[in-house]
């Protein structure tokens, strides 16, 4: 799949049931995906490249493949590149 324009295709990192300190998360918090790895970019994308790990809004994306948790978003909805 090749995104168009400023769109970015991301393999989502699904949060676990507990935090690193052992706190159990509510079901609604587990569904808030905010991290992932860029797997494809449109020709208008300027700031990220394929393989970057990113932090993004939990609300501004569309799921395109339920089997592998692949999501599509605009580059403007990316908050940071995780180094």
C-alpha positions in Angstrom: 0.0 0.0 0.0 1.4 3.4 -1.0 0.1 6.5 0.8 -0.6 9.6 -1.2 0.4 13.3 -0.5 1.3 13.9 3.1 -0.1 10.6 4.4 2.0 8.2 6.5 1.4 4.4 7.0 2.3 3.2 10.4 2.6 -0.2 12.1 1.0 0.6 15.5 2.7 -0.4 18.8 -0.2 -1.8 20.9 0.0 -0.9 24.6 0.0 -3.7 27.1 -2.3 -4.4 30.0 0.0 -2.9 32.6 2.5 -0.1 32.8 6.3 -0.7 33.5 5.6 0.0 37.2 2.8 -2.6 37.3 -0.3 -0.5 37.2 -3.2 -2.3 35.5 -4.7 -0.2 32.7 -8.4 0.2 32.1 -9.7 -1.3 28.8 -10.3 2.2 27.4 -6.6 3.2 27.9 -5.4 0.1 26.1 -7.1 1.2 23.0 -5.4 4.6 22.9 -2.6 3.9 20.3 0.0 6.6 20.4 3.2 5.0 19.1 4.3 3.2 16.0 6.9 2.7 13.3 6.6 4.3 9.9 6.4 1.7 7.1 5.5 3.9 4.1 5.2 7.6 3.2 3.5 9.7 0.6 5.5 11.9 -1.8 4.6 15.1 0.2 6.0 13.9 3.5 9.1 15.9 4.6 9.9 15.3 8.2 9.8 11.5 8.7 11.3 8.5 6.9 10.4 4.8 6.7 11.6 3.0 9.9 11.2 6.1 12.2 9.5 5.4 15.5 7.0 8.1 16.1 4.6 9.5 18.8 1.2 10.7 17.6 -2.3 11.7 18.6 -4.5 8.8 19.7 -7.4 10.2 17.8 -6.2 11.5 14.4 -5.7 8.3 12.4 -7.6 5.6 10.5 -7.1 1.8 10.9 -6.6 0.3 7.5 -5.7 -3.4 8.4 -7.1 -4.9 11.6 -4.9 -8.0 11.3 -1.6 -6.2 11.7 -2.7 -2.9 13.3 -1.7 -0.8 10.3 -2.9 2.8 10.5 -2.9 5.8 8.2 -2.5 9.4 9.3 -1.4 12.8 8.1 2.2 13.9 8.7 0.8 16.9 10.6 -0.7 14.6 13.3 2.8 13.2 14.2 4.0 14.8 17.4 7.6 13.5 17.6 10.2 11.1 16.3 11.4 8.8 19.0 15.2 8.4 18.9 
